[in-house]
Amino acid sequence: MFKLNSKIDNVRDYVIYKGKPYYINTSHEIQCGEKKQMLYKTPLSPLVTFNNKFYCSEWENNYKIFDENLELVEEGEDKVFLYLSNDYLETQYSNEYLEDITAIIDKNENLIVLGNIDNFSISFFQMGIYIYIQKE
């Protein structure tokens, strides 16, 4: 049988990254070991890891990006980040005309803005990404 090594209470979401557990607790903090950083009161789940960074979005469209040492890399408003694959990250934001924009970010941090699409029309294959665009 298993032997209890440790217990972490009040976990909302977690991810194992490079062999270490990172988790969001019910006190709205992201934590790894003793290192903690405060998040927003309404974080989105799941915790998104991409390109050696943790992307933490919240329901009010605020976001924070941390490196693997939980140092704050970027903080801002009006963006949401969603996990797509190991090679691509989805982001949603508003442009200067307050239009909702959906885009994907690749491992080289290139932004690929998508037109009027259905989010279910994005497919990932070993050799690339295929996007089916609905024409109106």
Secondary structure, DSSP 8 states (H G I E B T S, - for coil): ---------SEEEEEEETTEEEEEETTSEEEETTEEEE--SSB-SS-EEETTEEEEEBTTSEEEEEETT--EEEEEESEEEEE--SSEEEEEEE-TT--EEEEEEETT--EEEE-S--GGGEEEETTEEEE-----
